[in-house]
Amino acid sequence: MVGQPLVLKFIVGTCFGAFIVSFAVIFWVTIKVLSKTGCMVDKPEDQGLSRRERQARRRSRFDRYYVADEFRSLRKAAAIAWTSSFLSFGSIVLIGLLFGERASH
């Protein structure tokens, strides 16, 4: 982006910053959901069950994320972060295609 206007550099920097922040929020929401639902660990009551039954119970504990009211704010945060991530990355790619120099030069 040598020789490009300062405004264009600022826009790309802002899009990149938004992408980094939204990616961090996606990571935080994922860790928060996995820890709150307890779907990554076997519960003591699951000890005598087969592998498939333990997996089914873990999956059903995770499925609470989609329906429980306690996860509503996390679902909203995840949706906003995913949308922001896609839009900011798409903006960076679009700006690169429109104003970037060709790699063949």
Secondary structure as GFF3:
##gff-version 3
##sequence-region A 1 105
A	DSSP	alpha_helix	6	37	.	.	.	ID=ss1
A	DSSP	three_ten_helix	44	46	.	.	.	ID=ss2
A	DSSP	alpha_helix	51	67	.	.	.	ID=ss3
A	DSSP	three_ten_helix	69	71	.	.	.	ID=ss4
A	DSSP	alpha_helix	72	99	.	.	.	ID=ss5
###
